[in-house]
């Protein structure tokens, strides 16, 4: 399981101010911390960027890749911002992402073909809602793959995000059990070893005690890893969460164990 830092986000007030002021310092400092903590890729999430989207995304990508050679995830619903980031990115890049929503099929998915980039596909209804059951998840996965292939894309460019649900949702617990099953079954469903990604912070969004939230995330990581998740999107500056993720990966993917190599 490859660990992606979700720390570079506009919901962080210091990062929001840095983007507004076009100040690379706080962004570079945070990226340096994430890479030092063990991040293997960086998610750049500036929000919708309704004002100066191309200029802001160009600035962000330049700021990050000036101090970091890790792969980048460009995480915005603004296609102009995405294209600007794709144009200037020197690092490997993943578009985050598209779904069956008509605007995303029309304006975001074609960018993956144009720039020969990997792209994340969310398993959501065309109206953006989360599917209710495992059968619905499976059908949406097939529909999403069909739209992906209509654009002439190679299978190895697709990454599926089954969308982790908040625990506090009425069907959140059941949905998250369903996505564990789906992650296991997707390679057989598609007929190739499709990659998958999950955002851990979705699990604990909303009110709740911080200690118990962290425990829930630390418990869910091994479950995702065991299901075969390819990429984990998480706060890499939480040491225990990160260590749990790294140990889960080691126990599932290493034949010979060593306490020295253990996180």
Secondary structure by P-SEA (a helix, b strand, c coil): cbbbbcccccccaaaaaaaaaccaaaaaaaaaaaaaacccbbbbbccccccaaaaaaaaaaaaaacccccbbbbccccaaaaaaaaaccccbbbbcccccccccccccaaaaaaabbbbbbbbccccccccccaaaaaaaaaaaaaaaaaaccccccbbbccccccccccaaaaaaaaaaaaaaccccccccbbbbbbbccccccccccaaaaaaaaaaaaaaaaaaccccccccccaaaaaaaaaaaaaaaccccccccccc
